[in-house]
Amino acid sequence: MARHFLFYLKSLGLTVHSWSRRSATAPLPLPLKEALRDCSVILILVSDPAIEEIAQEFPDRLCFHFSGSLVTPFAHGAHPLMSFGPELYPLAEYEKIPFILEMDAERVFKQAFPALKNPTHLIRKEDKTRYHALCAMAGGLSSLLWAKLFSELESSFGIPPEAAVPFLERVSRNLATHPQTPERFFTGPIIRGDHAAVARHLEALSNDPYRAVYQSFESAYLANEREVQSP
């Protein structure tokens, strides 16, 4: 994420200084505070356990962290709702990334980054952990399922992984086109209530660790349906 946002901010023509623990081991390294002495705004893009340690180095600066779940008095929370891979993105894609801001961070965020066109949305601090858990399930956990499909297509059936790419693209487009009513595009035996097919699937996955994943999805879906239908 740090590499992406360094690229994004520089693409906007902003003056940016960066520091990392890795760069601090290079020849003639600058200490953190000295390297960032000219920065009035500090972006802390590190793992959650290290955020407060770094933020407390700059009590006189405006600090932001990008964690989706951490709440700290030492820095404002601004979570980019996006997945960041190894390849950098076009500028237009960065500009579309929504920032999910803590309630008290909107004004200072816009003051600190007037050049950013990104949409912003507000969230209560006490809701951040649940929000981030949902993001992790939708993005990270669904990616594990797609990676499982791509891998097994090739290893188990001799089918090239790219054969499933149109399937992935259509699922994504359907969801993006109708985000308010994604159930219109739900398919599969769990959704249809085809318990015999579900049982066959579970039998086919009997020696696979992902059998428990399939079963948990079935349980979660049925429990949610019962909750929705209850008066």
Secondary structure, DSSP 8 states (H G I E B T S, - for coil): -HHHHHHHHHHTT-------TTGGGSSS---HHHHTTT-SEEEE-S-HHHHHHHHTT-TTSEEEE--SS--BTTBEEEEE-S---SS---HHHHHT--EEEETTTHHHHHHH-TT----EEEE-GGGHHHHHHHHIIIIIIHHHHHHHHHHHHHHHH---GGGGHHHHHHHHHHHHH-TT-GGGG--SHHHHT-HHHHHHHHHHTTT-TTHHHHHHHHHHHHHHHHHHH--
